[in-house]
């Protein structure tokens, strides 16, 4: 339940980005992670209301870990455009 305010804040911040600021964002990574994260939050809410099982909670943790790992890999592996060539 505590993920919902965090998701709302992040969604409104992402909507405020101008097209120039959104240019550096990998759309191939952003939109699928956004969709999977939204589905995970909906699954969490359904789990709280009906199921009361552990695996939806664990799925939410796994989704956050995978998203963080993908973003870190993108940060490390993509070349930086503003650094001088070595």
LODORO-859123 format. One record per atom (N, C-alpha, C, CB): residue number from 1; atom name; residue in one letter; x, y, z. Coordinates in Angstrom, 2 decimals. Last residue first. Glycine has a CB too. Layout:
BEGIN
pt i->NUM at->CA aa->A px->X py->Y pz->Z
...
end
This chain:
BEGIN
pt i->86 at->N aa->X px->39.26 py->8.99 pz->-23.90
pt i->86 at->CA aa->X px->40.51 py->8.61 pz->-23.23
pt i->86 at->C aa->X px->41.58 py->8.23 pz->-24.22
pt i->86 at->CB aa->X px->40.28 py->7.46 pz->-22.27
pt i->85 at->N aa->X px->37.26 py->11.82 pz->-24.58
pt i->85 at->CA aa->X px->37.72 py->10.49 pz->-24.97
pt i->85 at->C aa->X px->39.08 py->10.22 pz->-24.33
pt i->85 at->CB aa->X px->37.81 py->10.37 pz->-26.52
pt i->84 at->N aa->X px->35.44 py->13.53 pz->-21.98
pt i->84 at->CA aa->X px->36.43 py->13.50 pz->-23.06
pt i->84 at->C aa->X px->36.89 py->12.06 pz->-23.33
pt i->84 at->CB aa->X px->37.65 py->14.40 pz->-22.69
pt i->83 at->N aa->X px->31.88 py->13.28 pz->-21.55
pt i->83 at->CA aa->X px->33.22 py->13.05 pz->-21.04
pt i->83 at->C aa->X px->34.22 py->13.01 pz->-22.21
pt i->83 at->CB aa->X px->33.27 py->11.73 pz->-20.22
pt i->82 at->N aa->X px->29.28 py->13.42 pz->-22.47
pt i->82 at->CA aa->X px->29.91 py->14.67 pz->-22.06
pt i->82 at->C aa->X px->31.33 py->14.47 pz->-21.49
pt i->82 at->CB aa->X px->29.04 py->15.36 pz->-21.03
pt i->81 at->N aa->X px->28.19 py->10.91 pz->-23.03
pt i->81 at->CA aa->X px->28.48 py->11.83 pz->-24.14
pt i->81 at->C aa->X px->29.26 py->13.05 pz->-23.73
pt i->81 at->CB aa->X px->27.22 py->12.27 pz->-24.77
pt i->80 at->N aa->X px->29.11 py->7.76 pz->-21.86
pt i->80 at->CA aa->X px->28.70 py->9.10 pz->-21.49
pt i->80 at->C aa->X px->29.12 py->10.06 pz->-22.59
pt i->80 at->CB aa->X px->29.32 py->9.52 pz->-20.12
pt i->79 at->N aa->X px->27.84 py->4.60 pz->-22.97
pt i->79 at->CA aa->X px->28.90 py->5.62 pz->-22.93
pt i->79 at->C aa->X px->28.32 py->6.99 pz->-22.58
pt i->79 at->CB aa->X px->29.64 py->5.70 pz->-24.29
pt i->78 at->N aa->X px->26.27 py->2.20 pz->-20.88
pt i->78 at->CA aa->X px->26.13 py->3.20 pz->-21.94
pt i->78 at->C aa->X px->27.26 py->4.22 pz->-21.84
pt i->78 at->CB aa->X px->24.76 py->3.91 pz->-21.86
pt i->77 at->N aa->X px->26.89 py->0.68 pz->-18.58
pt i->77 at->CA aa->X px->27.29 py->0.21 pz->-19.90
pt i->77 at->C aa->X px->27.18 py->1.25 pz->-21.00
pt i->77 at->CB aa->X px->26.49 py->-0.96 pz->-20.27
pt i->76 at->N aa->X px->25.91 py->1.98 pz->-16.29
pt i->76 at->CA aa->X px->27.31 py->1.59 pz->-16.36
pt i->76 at->C aa->X px->27.74 py->1.30 pz->-17.80
pt i->76 at->CB aa->X px->27.55 py->0.37 pz->-15.49
pt i->75 at->N aa->X px->23.20 py->2.47 pz->-16.84
pt i->75 at->CA aa->X px->24.06 py->3.56 pz->-16.39
pt i->75 at->C aa->X px->25.53 py->3.22 pz->-16.60
pt i->75 at->CB aa->X px->23.79 py->3.88 pz->-14.92
pt i->74 at->N aa->X px->22.30 py->-0.10 pz->-17.41
pt i->74 at->CA aa->X px->22.24 py->0.93 pz->-18.44
pt i->74 at->C aa->X px->23.17 py->2.09 pz->-18.10
pt i->74 at->CB aa->X px->20.80 py->1.44 pz->-18.62
pt i->73 at->N aa->X px->22.66 py->-1.29 pz->-14.91
pt i->73 at->CA aa->X px->23.40 py->-1.80 pz->-16.08
pt i->73 at->C aa->X px->23.42 py->-0.77 pz->-17.20
pt i->73 at->CB aa->X px->22.79 py->-3.12 pz->-16.58
pt i->72 at->N aa->X px->20.80 py->0.22 pz->-13.44
pt i->72 at->CA aa->X px->22.23 py->0.29 pz->-13.10
pt i->72 at->C aa->X px->23.08 py->-0.20 pz->-14.27
pt i->72 at->CB aa->X px->22.52 py->-0.55 pz->-11.84
pt i->71 at->N aa->X px->18.42 py->-0.57 pz->-14.67
pt i->71 at->CA aa->X px->18.82 py->0.83 pz->-14.71
pt i->71 at->C aa->X px->20.30 py->0.99 pz->-14.37
pt i->71 at->CB aa->X px->17.97 py->1.66 pz->-13.74
pt i->70 at->N aa->X px->18.45 py->-3.32 pz->-14.06
pt i->70 at->CA aa->X px->18.47 py->-2.87 pz->-15.46
pt i->70 at->C aa->X px->18.91 py->-1.42 pz->-15.57
pt i->70 at->CB aa->X px->17.09 py->-3.05 pz->-16.09
pt i->69 at->N aa->X px->18.32 py->-3.21 pz->-11.23
pt i->69 at->CA aa->X px->19.47 py->-3.83 pz->-11.89
pt i->69 at->C aa->X px->19.57 py->-3.39 pz->-13.35
pt i->69 at->CB aa->X px->19.38 py->-5.36 pz->-11.81
pt i->68 at->N aa->X px->15.81 py->-1.99 pz->-10.84
pt i->68 at->CA aa->X px->17.03 py->-1.33 pz->-10.37
pt i->68 at->C aa->X px->18.28 py->-1.89 pz->-11.04
pt i->68 at->CB aa->X px->17.16 py->-1.47 pz->-8.87
pt i->67 at->N aa->X px->14.18 py->-4.00 pz->-11.96
pt i->67 at->CA aa->X px->14.19 py->-2.64 pz->-12.52
pt i->67 at->C aa->X px->15.45 py->-1.88 pz->-12.10
pt i->67 at->CB aa->X px->12.93 py->-1.87 pz->-12.07
pt i->66 at->N aa->X px->14.76 py->-6.14 pz->-10.23
pt i->66 at->CA aa->X px->15.09 py->-6.25 pz->-11.66
pt i->66 at->C aa->X px->15.14 py->-4.86 pz->-12.30
pt i->66 at->CB aa->X px->14.07 py->-7.14 pz->-12.39
pt i->65 at->N aa->X px->13.75 py->-5.10 pz->-7.79
pt i->65 at->CA aa->X px->15.16 py->-5.48 pz->-7.93
pt i->65 at->C aa->X px->15.59 py->-5.56 pz->-9.38
pt i->65 at->CB aa->X px->15.41 py->-6.81 pz->-7.25
pt i->64 at->N aa->X px->11.03 py->-4.74 pz->-8.38
pt i->64 at->CA aa->X px->11.86 py->-3.59 pz->-8.02
pt i->64 at->C aa->X px->13.35 py->-3.91 pz->-8.17
pt i->64 at->CB aa->X px->11.57 py->-3.15 pz->-6.58
pt i->63 at->N aa->X px->10.30 py->-7.42 pz->-8.91
pt i->63 at->CA aa->X px->10.16 py->-6.40 pz->-9.97
pt i->63 at->C aa->X px->11.03 py->-5.18 pz->-9.65
pt i->63 at->CB aa->X px->8.68 py->-5.97 pz->-10.12
pt i->62 at->N aa->X px->10.76 py->-8.58 pz->-6.39
pt i->62 at->CA aa->X px->11.55 py->-9.01 pz->-7.55
pt i->62 at->C aa->X px->11.47 py->-7.98 pz->-8.67
pt i->62 at->CB aa->X px->11.06 py->-10.39 pz->-8.06
pt i->61 at->N aa->X px->8.78 py->-7.31 pz->-4.86
pt i->61 at->CA aa->X px->10.20 py->-7.14 pz->-4.51
pt i->61 at->C aa->X px->11.07 py->-7.49 pz->-5.71
pt i->61 at->CB aa->X px->10.58 py->-8.03 pz->-3.30
pt i->60 at->N aa->X px->6.48 py->-8.26 pz->-6.15
pt i->60 at->CA aa->X px->6.76 py->-6.82 pz->-6.09
pt i->60 at->C aa->X px->8.21 py->-6.54 pz->-5.77
pt i->60 at->CB aa->X px->5.87 py->-6.16 pz->-5.07
pt i->59 at->N aa->X px->6.71 py->-10.99 pz->-5.63
pt i->59 at->CA aa->X px->6.78 py->-10.52 pz->-7.02
pt i->59 at->C aa->X px->7.08 py->-9.02 pz->-7.07
pt i->59 at->CB aa->X px->5.47 py->-10.82 pz->-7.76
pt i->58 at->N aa->X px->6.24 py->-11.01 pz->-2.88
pt i->58 at->CA aa->X px->7.57 py->-11.36 pz->-3.37
pt i->58 at->C aa->X px->7.76 py->-10.90 pz->-4.81
pt i->58 at->CB aa->X px->7.80 py->-12.87 pz->-3.26
pt i->57 at->N aa->X px->3.51 py->-10.40 pz->-2.96
pt i->57 at->CA aa->X px->4.44 py->-9.50 pz->-2.26
pt i->57 at->C aa->X px->5.87 py->-9.74 pz->-2.74
pt i->57 at->CB aa->X px->4.35 py->-9.71 pz->-0.73
pt i->56 at->N aa->X px->2.55 py->-12.64 pz->-4.33
pt i->56 at->CA aa->X px->2.43 py->-11.31 pz->-4.94
pt i->56 at->C aa->X px->3.35 py->-10.28 pz->-4.27
pt i->56 at->CB aa->X px->1.00 py->-10.83 pz->-4.87
pt i->55 at->N aa->X px->3.27 py->-14.77 pz->-2.46
pt i->55 at->CA aa->X px->3.96 py->-14.63 pz->-3.74
pt i->55 at->C aa->X px->3.72 py->-13.30 pz->-4.43
pt i->55 at->CB aa->X px->3.55 py->-15.74 pz->-4.65
pt i->54 at->N aa->X px->1.68 py->-14.86 pz->-0.12
pt i->54 at->CA aa->X px->3.01 py->-14.26 pz->-0.07
pt i->54 at->C aa->X px->3.57 py->-13.96 pz->-1.45
pt i->54 at->CB aa->X px->3.95 py->-15.19 pz->0.67
pt i->53 at->N aa->X px->-1.82 py->-13.81 pz->0.05
pt i->53 at->CA aa->X px->-0.75 py->-14.78 pz->-0.19
pt i->53 at->C aa->X px->0.59 py->-14.06 pz->-0.16
pt i->53 at->CB aa->X px->-0.95 py->-15.51 pz->-1.54
pt i->52 at->N aa->X px->-4.33 py->-12.55 pz->0.07
pt i->52 at->CA aa->X px->-3.53 py->-12.65 pz->1.29
pt i->52 at->C aa->X px->-2.49 py->-13.78 pz->1.19
pt i->52 at->CB aa->X px->-4.45 py->-12.90 pz->2.50
pt i->51 at->N aa->X px->-6.56 py->-12.11 pz->-1.79
pt i->51 at->CA aa->X px->-5.74 py->-13.32 pz->-1.72
pt i->51 at->C aa->X px->-5.07 py->-13.56 pz->-0.38
pt i->51 at->CB aa->X px->-4.70 py->-13.26 pz->-2.77
pt i->50 at->N aa->X px->-8.04 py->-9.59 pz->-1.36
pt i->50 at->CA aa->X px->-8.65 py->-10.89 pz->-1.57
pt i->50 at->C aa->X px->-7.74 py->-12.06 pz->-1.19
pt i->50 at->CB aa->X px->-9.06 py->-11.02 pz->-3.01
pt i->49 at->N aa->X px->-6.65 py->-7.22 pz->-0.68
pt i->49 at->CA aa->X px->-8.10 py->-7.27 pz->-0.55
pt i->49 at->C aa->X px->-8.65 py->-8.70 pz->-0.55
pt i->49 at->CB aa->X px->-8.75 py->-6.49 pz->-1.66
pt i->48 at->N aa->X px->-3.94 py->-7.71 pz->-1.15
pt i->48 at->CA aa->X px->-4.38 py->-7.22 pz->0.17
pt i->48 at->C aa->X px->-5.87 py->-7.42 pz->0.36
pt i->48 at->CB aa->X px->-4.03 py->-5.75 pz->0.33
pt i->47 at->N aa->X px->-4.05 py->-8.52 pz->-3.84
pt i->47 at->CA aa->X px->-3.56 py->-9.44 pz->-2.82
pt i->47 at->C aa->X px->-4.01 py->-9.01 pz->-1.43
pt i->47 at->CB aa->X px->-2.02 py->-9.52 pz->-2.88
pt i->46 at->N aa->X px->-4.87 py->-6.19 pz->-5.05
pt i->46 at->CA aa->X px->-5.75 py->-7.35 pz->-5.10
pt i->46 at->C aa->X px->-5.34 py->-8.38 pz->-4.04
pt i->46 at->CB aa->X px->-5.71 py->-7.99 pz->-6.51
pt i->45 at->N aa->X px->-2.54 py->-4.68 pz->-4.52
pt i->45 at->CA aa->X px->-3.82 py->-4.25 pz->-3.98
pt i->45 at->C aa->X px->-4.83 py->-5.40 pz->-3.97
pt i->45 at->CB aa->X px->-4.37 py->-3.07 pz->-4.80
pt i->44 at->N aa->X px->-0.65 py->-6.20 pz->-5.96
pt i->44 at->CA aa->X px->-0.49 py->-6.01 pz->-4.52
pt i->44 at->C aa->X px->-1.82 py->-5.60 pz->-3.88
pt i->44 at->CB aa->X px->0.59 py->-4.95 pz->-4.23
pt i->43 at->N aa->X px->-1.61 py->-5.89 pz->-8.55
pt i->43 at->CA aa->X px->-1.59 py->-7.23 pz->-7.96
pt i->43 at->C aa->X px->-1.45 py->-7.15 pz->-6.44
pt i->43 at->CB aa->X px->-0.45 py->-8.06 pz->-8.55
pt i->42 at->N aa->X px->-1.10 py->-3.17 pz->-8.84
pt i->42 at->CA aa->X px->-2.49 py->-3.65 pz->-8.87
pt i->42 at->C aa->X px->-2.60 py->-5.05 pz->-8.27
pt i->42 at->CB aa->X px->-3.03 py->-3.65 pz->-10.31
pt i->41 at->N aa->X px->1.69 py->-3.28 pz->-8.73
pt i->41 at->CA aa->X px->0.96 py->-2.55 pz->-7.70
pt i->41 at->C aa->X px->-0.50 py->-2.98 pz->-7.66
pt i->41 at->CB aa->X px->1.07 py->-1.03 pz->-7.94
pt i->40 at->N aa->X px->2.17 py->-4.77 pz->-11.07
pt i->40 at->CA aa->X px->2.59 py->-5.30 pz->-9.77
pt i->40 at->C aa->X px->1.86 py->-4.60 pz->-8.63
pt i->40 at->CB aa->X px->4.11 py->-5.15 pz->-9.60
pt i->39 at->N aa->X px->1.25 py->-3.07 pz->-13.05
pt i->39 at->CA aa->X px->0.58 py->-4.36 pz->-12.84
pt i->39 at->C aa->X px->0.93 py->-4.95 pz->-11.48
pt i->39 at->CB aa->X px->0.94 py->-5.34 pz->-13.96
pt i->38 at->N aa->X px->3.17 py->-1.03 pz->-12.73
pt i->38 at->CA aa->X px->1.75 py->-0.75 pz->-12.50
pt i->38 at->C aa->X px->0.98 py->-2.04 pz->-12.26
pt i->38 at->CB aa->X px->1.15 py->0.00 pz->-13.70
pt i->37 at->N aa->X px->5.50 py->-2.44 pz->-13.46
pt i->37 at->CA aa->X px->5.36 py->-1.87 pz->-12.12
pt i->37 at->C aa->X px->3.92 py->-1.57 pz->-11.77
pt i->37 at->CB aa->X px->6.19 py->-0.61 pz->-12.00
pt i->36 at->N aa->X px->4.91 py->-2.98 pz->-16.14
pt i->36 at->CA aa->X px->5.09 py->-4.10 pz->-15.20
pt i->36 at->C aa->X px->4.96 py->-3.61 pz->-13.76
pt i->36 at->CB aa->X px->6.47 py->-4.77 pz->-15.41
pt i->35 at->N aa->X px->4.82 py->-0.34 pz->-17.15
pt i->35 at->CA aa->X px->3.65 py->-1.22 pz->-17.25
pt i->35 at->C aa->X px->3.75 py->-2.38 pz->-16.25
pt i->35 at->CB aa->X px->3.52 py->-1.78 pz->-18.68
pt i->34 at->N aa->X px->7.44 py->0.54 pz->-16.57
pt i->34 at->CA aa->X px->6.29 py->1.27 pz->-16.04
pt i->34 at->C aa->X px->5.05 py->0.38 pz->-16.04
pt i->34 at->CB aa->X px->6.03 py->2.54 pz->-16.86
pt i->33 at->N aa->X px->8.92 py->-1.25 pz->-18.08
pt i->33 at->CA aa->X px->9.07 py->-1.26 pz->-16.62
pt i->33 at->C aa->X px->7.91 py->-0.52 pz->-15.95
pt i->33 at->CB aa->X px->10.41 py->-0.61 pz->-16.21
pt i->32 at->N aa->X px->8.05 py->-0.52 pz->-20.70
pt i->32 at->CA aa->X px->7.76 py->-1.86 pz->-20.15
pt i->32 at->C aa->X px->7.90 py->-1.93 pz->-18.63
pt i->32 at->CB aa->X px->8.68 py->-2.89 pz->-20.78
pt i->31 at->N aa->X px->8.95 py->2.28 pz->-20.68
pt i->31 at->CA aa->X px->7.53 py->1.92 pz->-20.79
pt i->31 at->C aa->X px->7.23 py->0.49 pz->-20.33
pt i->31 at->CB aa->X px->7.07 py->2.08 pz->-22.21
pt i->30 at->N aa->X px->11.85 py->2.20 pz->-20.33
pt i->30 at->CA aa->X px->10.94 py->2.95 pz->-19.46
pt i->30 at->C aa->X px->9.52 py->2.42 pz->-19.50
pt i->30 at->CB aa->X px->10.94 py->4.40 pz->-19.85
pt i->29 at->N aa->X px->13.15 py->0.72 pz->-22.33
pt i->29 at->CA aa->X px->13.26 py->0.29 pz->-20.94
pt i->29 at->C aa->X px->12.18 py->0.93 pz->-20.06
pt i->29 at->CB aa->X px->14.64 py->0.63 pz->-20.39
pt i->28 at->N aa->X px->12.54 py->2.03 pz->-24.63
pt i->28 at->CA aa->X px->12.44 py->0.58 pz->-24.66
pt i->28 at->C aa->X px->12.55 py->0.00 pz->-23.24
pt i->28 at->CB aa->X px->13.54 py->-0.01 pz->-25.56
pt i->27 at->N aa->X px->13.19 py->4.60 pz->-24.07
pt i->27 at->CA aa->X px->11.77 py->4.26 pz->-24.10
pt i->27 at->C aa->X px->11.56 py->2.76 pz->-24.10
pt i->27 at->CB aa->X px->11.09 py->4.89 pz->-25.31
pt i->26 at->N aa->X px->15.59 py->5.87 pz->-22.18
pt i->26 at->CA aa->X px->15.39 py->4.73 pz->-23.05
pt i->26 at->C aa->X px->13.92 py->4.31 pz->-22.99
pt i->26 at->CB aa->X px->16.32 py->3.55 pz->-22.66
pt i->25 at->N aa->X px->16.01 py->9.34 pz->-22.17
pt i->25 at->CA aa->X px->15.41 py->8.17 pz->-21.52
pt i->25 at->C aa->X px->15.21 py->7.08 pz->-22.54
pt i->25 at->CB aa->X px->14.06 py->8.55 pz->-20.85
pt i->24 at->N aa->X px->16.82 py->11.59 pz->-23.49
pt i->24 at->CA aa->X px->17.85 py->10.68 pz->-23.02
pt i->24 at->C aa->X px->17.31 py->9.41 pz->-22.38
pt i->24 at->CB aa->X px->18.72 py->11.38 pz->-22.05
pt i->23 at->N aa->X px->14.40 py->12.97 pz->-23.96
pt i->23 at->CA aa->X px->15.17 py->12.44 pz->-25.08
pt i->23 at->C aa->X px->16.21 py->11.41 pz->-24.64
pt i->23 at->CB aa->X px->15.86 py->13.57 pz->-25.81
pt i->22 at->N aa->X px->13.16 py->14.24 pz->-21.95
pt i->22 at->CA aa->X px->12.80 py->12.84 pz->-22.12
pt i->22 at->C aa->X px->13.61 py->12.17 pz->-23.22
pt i->22 at->CB aa->X px->11.31 py->12.71 pz->-22.42
pt i->21 at->N aa->X px->13.98 py->16.83 pz->-22.29
pt i->21 at->CA aa->X px->14.47 py->16.10 pz->-21.12
pt i->21 at->C aa->X px->14.21 py->14.60 pz->-21.25
pt i->21 at->CB aa->X px->13.80 py->16.63 pz->-19.84
pt i->20 at->N aa->X px->12.58 py->17.47 pz->-24.61
pt i->20 at->CA aa->X px->14.04 py->17.54 pz->-24.62
pt i->20 at->C aa->X px->14.64 py->16.78 pz->-23.45
pt i->20 at->CB aa->X px->14.50 py->19.01 pz->-24.58
pt i->19 at->N aa->X px->9.89 py->17.22 pz->-23.83
pt i->19 at->CA aa->X px->10.44 py->16.28 pz->-24.81
pt i->19 at->C aa->X px->11.96 py->16.31 pz->-24.87
pt i->19 at->CB aa->X px->9.88 py->16.59 pz->-26.18
pt i->18 at->N aa->X px->9.86 py->17.62 pz->-20.22
pt i->18 at->CA aa->X px->9.70 py->18.15 pz->-21.57
pt i->18 at->C aa->X px->10.25 py->17.13 pz->-22.55
pt i->18 at->CB aa->X px->10.42 py->19.52 pz->-21.73
pt i->17 at->N aa->X px->8.12 py->16.10 pz->-17.56
pt i->17 at->CA aa->X px->9.32 py->16.16 pz->-18.38
pt i->17 at->C aa->X px->9.00 py->16.74 pz->-19.76
pt i->17 at->CB aa->X px->9.95 py->14.77 pz->-18.52
pt i->16 at->N aa->X px->5.80 py->15.71 pz->-16.19
pt i->16 at->CA aa->X px->6.28 py->17.09 pz->-16.30
pt i->16 at->C aa->X px->7.53 py->17.22 pz->-17.17
pt i->16 at->CB aa->X px->6.58 py->17.63 pz->-14.93
pt i->15 at->N aa->X px->5.42 py->13.01 pz->-16.01
pt i->15 at->CA aa->X px->4.55 py->13.73 pz->-16.93
pt i->15 at->C aa->X px->5.03 py->15.18 pz->-17.14
pt i->15 at->CB aa->X px->3.11 py->13.73 pz->-16.41
pt i->14 at->N aa->X px->7.18 py->12.34 pz->-13.98
pt i->14 at->CA aa->X px->7.51 py->11.90 pz->-15.34
pt i->14 at->C aa->X px->6.65 py->12.64 pz->-16.36
pt i->14 at->CB aa->X px->7.31 py->10.39 pz->-15.49
pt i->13 at->N aa->X px->5.76 py->13.37 pz->-11.79
pt i->13 at->CA aa->X px->7.07 py->13.94 pz->-12.14
pt i->13 at->C aa->X px->7.46 py->13.57 pz->-13.57
pt i->13 at->CB aa->X px->8.16 py->13.46 pz->-11.15
pt i->12 at->N aa->X px->3.56 py->11.69 pz->-11.78
pt i->12 at->CA aa->X px->3.35 py->13.12 pz->-12.04
pt i->12 at->C aa->X px->4.68 py->13.80 pz->-12.40
pt i->12 at->CB aa->X px->2.71 py->13.81 pz->-10.82
pt i->11 at->N aa->X px->4.86 py->9.26 pz->-11.22
pt i->11 at->CA aa->X px->4.12 py->9.42 pz->-12.47
pt i->11 at->C aa->X px->3.90 py->10.89 pz->-12.79
pt i->11 at->CB aa->X px->2.78 py->8.69 pz->-12.39
pt i->10 at->N aa->X px->5.91 py->9.73 pz->-8.67
pt i->10 at->CA aa->X px->6.81 py->9.50 pz->-9.80
pt i->10 at->C aa->X px->6.11 py->9.67 pz->-11.13
pt i->10 at->CB aa->X px->7.42 py->8.12 pz->-9.72
pt i->9 at->N aa->X px->3.51 py->10.02 pz->-7.20
pt i->9 at->CA aa->X px->4.50 py->11.11 pz->-7.25
pt i->9 at->C aa->X px->5.42 py->10.95 pz->-8.45
pt i->9 at->CB aa->X px->5.32 py->11.16 pz->-5.95
pt i->8 at->N aa->X px->2.37 py->7.48 pz->-7.59
pt i->8 at->CA aa->X px->1.66 py->8.69 pz->-8.03
pt i->8 at->C aa->X px->2.63 py->9.86 pz->-8.17
pt i->8 at->CB aa->X px->0.54 py->9.05 pz->-7.04
pt i->7 at->N aa->X px->4.27 py->5.80 pz->-6.41
pt i->7 at->CA aa->X px->3.98 py->5.67 pz->-7.84
pt i->7 at->C aa->X px->3.28 py->6.92 pz->-8.37
pt i->7 at->CB aa->X px->3.11 py->4.43 pz->-8.10
pt i->6 at->N aa->X px->4.07 py->6.67 pz->-3.74
pt i->6 at->CA aa->X px->5.36 py->6.77 pz->-4.45
pt i->6 at->C aa->X px->5.14 py->6.70 pz->-5.96
pt i->6 at->CB aa->X px->6.32 py->5.66 pz->-3.99
pt i->5 at->N aa->X px->1.43 py->5.95 pz->-3.12
pt i->5 at->CA aa->X px->1.82 py->7.36 pz->-3.16
pt i->5 at->C aa->X px->3.14 py->7.58 pz->-3.91
pt i->5 at->CB aa->X px->1.93 py->7.92 pz->-1.75
pt i->4 at->N aa->X px->1.79 py->3.03 pz->-3.51
pt i->4 at->CA aa->X px->0.85 py->3.82 pz->-4.31
pt i->4 at->C aa->X px->1.20 py->5.31 pz->-4.28
pt i->4 at->CB aa->X px->-0.58 py->3.62 pz->-3.78
pt i->3 at->N aa->X px->3.40 py->1.77 pz->-1.70
pt i->3 at->CA aa->X px->3.94 py->2.01 pz->-3.02
pt i->3 at->C aa->X px->3.06 py->2.94 pz->-3.84
pt i->3 at->CB aa->X px->4.13 py->0.71 pz->-3.75
pt i->2 at->N aa->X px->2.05 py->1.17 pz->0.59
pt i->2 at->CA aa->X px->2.90 py->2.35 pz->0.64
pt i->2 at->C aa->X px->3.53 py->2.66 pz->-0.72
pt i->2 at->CB aa->X px->4.00 py->2.17 pz->1.67
pt i->1 at->N aa->X px->0.82 py->-1.19 pz->0.00
pt i->1 at->CA aa->X px->0.00 py->0.00 pz->0.00
pt i->1 at->C aa->X px->0.86 py->1.26 pz->0.00
pt i->1 at->CB aa->X px->-0.93 py->0.00 pz->1.20
end
